[in-house]
Amino acid sequence: MSNTSIIQALSGPILAKLALALLAGFFFALLRRKETEGILSRFLALVVFLLVRDILFLFLPYADIFRASDLVVFGFLAYISLFPRASLALWSSLAASLAALVLLGAKALFGLAPGFPSEILRYIALGPIIVAALSRVGSEDDAAPARSLVYRHRIILGVFSLAYLIMGSILGVASFWFQSLIVPLCYAYLIWLAFAFQSALEAELIEAVDYYEESVDSLYDLLLPTSQGQVGGQAMQESLDNMIRVMAERTGAEGAAILLMEEFEEVLSFRAVHGAFAPPFKLPDSLPRAADKVSAFLQHARFKLGEGLLGEVAGTGRPVLVADAALDSRVPRNGEEAWLRIASMMAVPLIVKDRIIGVLALERVGGEAFSESDFDRAKLLSSFGSIAIANSFSFLEASERSDIEREASIAEGIQKTLLPAKLPPIGGFSFAGLTQPARGVCSDYYDVIQTRPDRAVVALGDVAGKGVAAGLVMVMMSAILRLVTNSTKDMATLMTWVNRGVAGQVDIDHFATLGLLAVDTDSGNVEFTNANQQPLLVYRRESDAVETVDMKSIPIGVEKSTAYGAKRLRLASGDVLIMYTDGVIEAMNEQGKQYGRKNLAIALKRCRDLPARELAEALIAEVQDFSGRTRQHDDETVLVVKAKL
């Protein structure tokens, strides 16, 4: 083909097709950074294939080439529409398309089956699209925005594809009008779909921000009483009453109750009741069905583990959602009075460090049933309400101590409550954390949160100051992290949300350093964001060297508008990554010399072959040997991430 003929071809239908395809590719490339499911990347790959197809068709304008490309395009569209829920029917139809593609190639290249019409083979491409359009894909509302949008447009895609194939048969796939009008319309549809993705992603972001802001406000209202100087049982009861009120308001419950385990017996008893709470257990027939009588009976009701619905939750540790109480035999009918008839209820265990301390019960006596979203909110509030209750017990137990001793003990109790009891391995990675607290100071926090089978979020923080105020900041950071880590957003966004949740929420002069890692345990990819925490140290097995990964940033809680960045790295088999607080490298010996990052790197390299837990213990022991009897003024915490891919 000469230069003149190429220029003439580019001035025809191909110019419009290439322009629209490039525009669609631009939008999908731009949007895929905002979507973590990967579906927009697949659409981008499809657009690239279309561009290559059109350029090839410019030089080799054979109808069979275009028919073969249609088989690929429609098969890929069907796969995108159902991924990751591809069925046997889809795979079978894709296999038929592949066979048709092979037959078209054999016919075009070798002249096989000369009498078989190629246009019929092209219609086999409709098979996967029909399978995708008619398949059941479960709850589309629960899917990610991009995938949910594709699910909703499966029928439209099927109709559009049928019209495309029919117009190709009528006009001819190599005809001027088909290439000038029908094909560009398909590309225009992809551009429209890109704009629809943009709207869906923006709506999801707004919804997520609203949800997280509301959840942070709920947790703040729930946990605020733990920062007050509580003394005596009356103050603790006020704390329980406030918690149950917040839990009821934030879940839309009309009635709520907190039941706690008795100290020396495995029985539950009511400790706080809010609103119109109908007994979720069988009342004695002899008890008059009057509100004051039933309320008085509730105050003295007790349940053994496994007894009734509430005892079942306390015994098993599993939360229960009863969407329609009328259909659940575990919820008895105590009378015809409207205030006694439970319409929907939730019961969630209160757990602290694998120990069940009570049960939260929430009810609606009319209106809509509790939704899964309400259930998730109840489980979130109960998790941190358990910490608040445990802290209230700590306050009460410490009421007879001196002010300084009580403050230190409570702060230590808060820290111990927040730190995980154990860090099990995830995929090919093992984790270990160890803290050596300095006397009178409890300000370090770490956690490993598994968000899916192949992903974990690792956090290490250090709160400035000490005592209960610092403990409250730790509780807030932990609460927000537990809330937002299930998001599909990147680590920089999550760090920004944590900062916004903490900054300005409490009237205290405290801030915190925080480092976050997102670890993909299948690939070894790590995403790191930092809020003025110490640099990472990474031992590389391949080079037998330790490298430093650092990011300069502002601590959490200083400025609400702070935006954070992120760095990415990859851990190979045998690599070891450690996070640590400044108490480790600032530990001093009797000569006033600090331990330093260089000594820590040397110790890491020397102990690299130890299991994660033993490695953490060895590093802390190294610091203590260096310090000797010198009193330290800050906590020393090491968090180890070891790859065994």
Secondary structure, 3 states (H helix, E strand, C coil): CCHHHHHHHHCCHHHHHHHHHHHHHHHHHHHHHHCCCCHHHHHHHHHHHHHHHHHHHHHCCCHHHHHHHHHHHHHHHHHHHHCCCCCHHHHHHHHHHHHHHHHHHHHHHHCCCCCCCHHHHHHCCHHHHHHHHHCCCCCHHHCCHHHHHHHHCHHHHHHHHHHHHHHHHHHCCCCHHHHHHHHHHHHHHHHHHHHHHHHHHHHHHHHHHHHHHHHHHHHHHHHHHHHCCCCHHHHHHHHHHHHHHHHHHHHCCCEEEEEEECCCCCEEEEEEEEECCCCCCCCCCCCCCCHHHHHHHHHHCEEECCCHHHHHHHHHCCCEEECCHHHCCCCCCCCCCHHHCCCEEEEEEEEECCEEEEEEEEEECCCCCCCHHHHHHHHHHHHHHHHHHHHHHHHHHCCCCCHHHHHHHHHHHHHHHHCCCCCCCECCEEEEEEEECCCCCCCEEEEEEEEECCEEEEEEEEECCCHHHHHHHHHHHHHHHHHHCCCCCCHHHHHHHHHHHHCCCCCCCCCEEEEEEEEECCCCEEEEEEECCCCEEEEECCCCEEEEECCCCCCECCCCCCCCCCEEEECCCCCEEEEECHHHHCCECCCCCECHHHHHHHHHHHCCCCCHHHHHHHHHHHHHHHHCCCCCCCCEEEEEEEECC
